[in-house]
Amino acid sequence: QPRMLDVPMTGRGFIALPPGMLAGLEAITLEGWMRWDTVESWRNSMFFGKDGSNLRIGTAGNPGQLQFGISNVRRDAAGNPSWVSGAVLMAPGALQVGEWVHVAGVIGTDGGRLYVNGTEVASDPNLKLSLHAGDEINQLGHGEFAGAMDEVRVWRVARTGDEIRQHLFAKLTGREP
């Protein structure tokens, strides 16, 4: 079990990150050890976006389904969202209540990849940061996330599967590129 800073994630709390973190990037890797205490839909462990456009790692659709990607939605007069554009990767059954899992979402110039415990589980050459419309709200634990996170990493590069596997259990020094 990972050692972690115990920040209660009960569906009401979150950790705010600075806005504009993704500005000018062509590649990004989001990764970390995560434990969901509920695997109901739309529980975001990581969220970078604004109303109507987001890059996220979280649950979606069926219980236990992991999602990574970019969604752009439009809301009708009643506030109901409808899909406009984007690309998302799904990993059905990847999450179990109370179990720690290492999740890595990668977007590079060649598209996006989703890794679970170091294994690539989904990819899409159409998932590009150019689909993302801004990151005014950047949070860990956004959208009623209930669980815990450890060793959360936001890289300004598209890490390879080998790099992700090699550093799954490595402690960072703070001098990484």
Backbone torsions as a table, in degrees:
resi	resn	phi	psi	omega
1	GLN	NA	131.9	-179.7
2	PRO	-62.8	149.1	170.1
3	ARG	-83.5	139.0	-174.9
4	MET	-144.7	158.2	167.2
5	LEU	-79.1	120.5	-174.0
6	ASP	-84.0	94.1	174.7
7	VAL	-107.0	115.4	-177.1
8	PRO	-57.1	124.4	176.0
9	MET	-118.2	88.6	-172.9
10	THR	-110.7	15.6	-178.3
11	GLY	96.9	-4.8	179.2
12	ARG	-123.2	-19.0	-176.6
13	GLY	-104.3	161.1	176.9
14	PHE	-159.0	166.1	173.7
15	ILE	-110.6	120.9	-179.2
16	ALA	-84.4	136.2	174.7
17	LEU	-110.7	159.3	-177.1
18	PRO	-62.3	143.0	174.7
19	PRO	-69.3	156.0	176.2
20	GLY	79.6	11.7	-178.0
21	MET	-61.0	-27.7	-175.6
22	LEU	-96.1	-3.2	-175.8
23	ALA	-57.2	126.8	176.1
24	GLY	79.2	-0.4	-178.9
25	LEU	-81.0	145.5	171.5
26	GLU	-107.5	-13.1	-177.8
27	ALA	-146.2	152.4	178.0
28	ILE	-158.3	149.7	170.1
29	THR	-129.6	126.9	174.8
30	LEU	-112.2	126.4	179.6
31	GLU	-150.8	161.5	176.5
32	GLY	169.0	167.4	172.8
33	TRP	-87.2	131.3	-175.7
34	MET	-137.0	148.1	174.9
35	ARG	-133.9	121.2	176.7
36	TRP	-95.3	129.6	175.8
37	ASP	-89.6	-9.2	169.2
38	THR	-146.4	142.3	-179.1
39	VAL	-113.5	26.3	174.6
40	GLU	-65.8	163.3	-176.7
41	SER	-64.7	148.8	170.4
42	TRP	66.4	44.1	173.6
43	ARG	-109.3	104.8	-173.4
44	ASN	-92.5	122.1	172.8
45	SER	-81.1	-34.6	178.6
46	MET	-134.5	134.6	-176.6
47	PHE	-142.6	128.4	176.4
48	PHE	-132.1	112.6	-178.3
49	GLY	175.3	-155.6	176.2
50	LYS	-154.5	173.4	-179.3
51	ASP	-58.2	121.4	177.3
52	GLY	100.1	-16.3	179.5
53	SER	-147.9	128.9	179.6
54	ASN	-151.8	151.7	168.6
55	LEU	-110.4	124.5	-172.9
56	ARG	-147.0	155.6	165.0
57	ILE	-119.5	126.2	-179.3
58	GLY	-176.3	-168.8	177.8
59	THR	-91.5	156.4	180.0
60	ALA	-161.3	151.3	174.1
61	GLY	64.8	-118.7	-177.3
62	ASN	-75.7	148.4	177.7
63	PRO	-54.2	135.2	178.7
64	GLY	86.4	-1.4	-179.4
65	GLN	-86.5	123.5	178.5
66	LEU	-89.9	140.2	178.6
67	GLN	-131.7	139.2	172.9
68	PHE	-136.4	131.9	176.9
69	GLY	160.3	-168.3	-178.0
70	ILE	-117.6	128.6	177.9
71	SER	-123.3	132.8	172.7
72	ASN	-119.3	121.7	-175.8
73	VAL	-126.0	159.0	173.8
74	ARG	-120.5	142.8	179.5
75	ARG	-106.1	139.1	176.2
76	ASP	-81.6	-177.9	-176.8
77	ALA	-59.0	-28.5	179.8
78	ALA	-86.9	-2.7	179.6
79	GLY	90.5	4.8	-179.9
80	ASN	-78.4	130.4	-178.3
81	PRO	-81.6	149.0	170.4
82	SER	-136.4	141.4	-176.1
83	TRP	-64.2	133.3	176.3
84	VAL	-112.5	-52.2	-179.4
85	SER	-161.8	174.1	178.5
86	GLY	130.9	-170.3	177.0
87	ALA	-154.6	134.5	-179.5
88	VAL	-133.4	151.0	176.9
89	LEU	-112.8	138.2	-177.9
90	MET	-120.8	145.9	173.6
91	ALA	-132.4	87.5	-179.6
92	PRO	-60.4	136.7	175.6
93	GLY	72.5	10.7	-177.1
94	ALA	-73.4	-22.0	-173.5
95	LEU	-114.2	136.6	174.1
96	GLN	-124.4	141.1	179.8
97	VAL	-55.8	128.5	174.0
98	GLY	80.1	-0.8	-179.0
99	GLU	-99.8	134.8	175.4
100	TRP	-74.6	138.1	178.3
101	VAL	-142.3	141.0	175.1
102	HIS	-92.5	125.3	-178.6
103	VAL	-119.7	134.7	174.4
104	ALA	-136.0	127.5	174.1
105	GLY	-114.8	128.4	-175.0
106	VAL	-123.9	133.5	171.5
107	ILE	-129.2	125.7	177.5
108	GLY	-133.1	-173.3	-179.8
109	THR	-67.6	-18.1	178.7
110	ASP	-96.4	8.3	177.9
111	GLY	113.9	-164.8	-175.5
112	GLY	-116.2	154.3	177.9
113	ARG	-140.4	145.3	177.1
114	LEU	-119.5	129.7	-180.0
115	TYR	-119.1	139.9	173.3
116	VAL	-125.4	120.4	-177.0
117	ASN	52.2	38.8	175.8
118	GLY	85.2	-2.6	-179.6
119	THR	-106.3	129.5	177.3
120	GLU	-69.0	125.4	-177.4
121	VAL	-114.1	-14.6	179.2
122	ALA	-162.5	152.5	176.0
123	SER	-152.9	158.1	178.1
124	ASP	-156.6	118.7	179.8
125	PRO	-67.1	-13.4	-179.6
126	ASN	-88.3	-7.1	179.4
127	LEU	-82.3	104.1	-176.9
128	LYS	-131.8	150.9	178.3
129	LEU	-63.6	-21.8	178.5
130	SER	-63.6	-16.2	176.6
131	LEU	-76.2	-19.1	-174.2
132	HIS	-82.9	135.4	-173.3
133	ALA	-104.0	10.8	177.2
134	GLY	138.8	155.6	-178.2
135	ASP	-135.0	72.0	177.0
136	GLU	-79.0	-28.7	-179.0
137	ILE	-119.2	111.0	179.8
138	ASN	-122.1	120.2	-173.3
139	GLN	-144.2	147.0	165.0
140	LEU	-98.8	124.6	-179.6
141	GLY	88.8	34.0	-178.8
142	HIS	-85.3	146.2	170.7
143	GLY	75.3	49.9	175.6
144	GLU	64.9	30.2	174.4
145	PHE	-65.1	131.7	174.9
146	ALA	-126.3	117.4	-177.7
147	GLY	160.3	-149.7	-178.3
148	ALA	-146.0	157.5	178.2
149	MET	-137.5	150.8	177.3
150	ASP	-147.3	153.1	176.9
151	GLU	50.2	44.6	177.7
152	VAL	-72.2	132.9	-177.0
153	ARG	-134.0	133.7	175.0
154	VAL	-120.6	110.2	-177.4
155	TRP	-103.2	144.7	177.9
156	ARG	-90.0	20.7	179.4
157	VAL	-137.3	163.0	173.9
158	ALA	-89.3	103.5	-179.6
159	ARG	-74.1	147.5	178.7
160	THR	-83.4	164.4	175.4
161	GLY	-58.5	-40.2	178.1
162	ASP	-62.6	-42.0	179.0
163	GLU	-64.9	-40.1	179.1
164	ILE	-64.3	-47.8	179.8
165	ARG	-63.6	-41.0	-178.2
166	GLN	-62.5	-32.4	-174.9
167	HIS	-109.1	15.2	179.9
168	LEU	-52.6	-43.5	-175.0
169	PHE	-112.0	9.2	-177.2
170	ALA	-80.5	141.0	173.7
171	LYS	-86.0	133.5	-179.4
172	LEU	-75.5	148.7	179.7
173	THR	-98.2	-20.2	-174.8
174	GLY	94.1	-2.0	179.5
175	ARG	-111.0	14.9	-179.4
176	GLU	-68.4	150.5	179.2
177	PRO	-68.7	NA	NA
